[in-house]
Amino acid sequence: MFNQYPIGVLTIQHPDNGTMTIAEVIRTYAWHGKHHIAHITTLRKQKNW
């Protein structure tokens, strides 16, 4: 069903960011995951874990 639509055409309603394309959602969550890993990595270095 979704194969017939380009990734930049399908949209969702994000509770904070409003209307987003699927491509935007993928980019946002990829960045978000890396952002959390950076927080954890920094904390590990600071705490010598």
Long-range contacts (C-beta under 8 A, 24 or more apart in sequence): none
